[in-house]
Amino acid sequence: MIKVSITKKDNKIEKITMTGHAMYDEYGKDIVCAAASSIVITTVNAILKIDEKAIQYKNDDDLIITVNSFDTVTTSLINNMIDLLKELETQYKNNIKIII
């Protein structure tokens, strides 16, 4: 199962950690993993294109995003990413879990 943990402070998202594998299908054919990865990487790339200092990310076994800027654009993109992941969670409850 993919787990997306969201850490907040003062009602602001400070950190997002994505771990695991959806196990919907075999590796390389898993549409849930592909969707989750696409949502997150597209968001990361969009934020970095606008402001390269707005976030930091590390992508080893886990993906960790640290939010450095709480401006309107960064916050909107992060919130949109979470909304899309929540929508994915409603469709694939056994494969992805959002933890806030």
Secondary structure, 3 states (H helix, E strand, C coil): CEEEEEEEECCEEEEEEEECCCCCCCCCCCHHHHHHHHHHHHHHHHHHHHCCCCEEEEECCCEEEEECCCCHHHHHHHHHHHHHHHHHHHHCCCCEEEEC
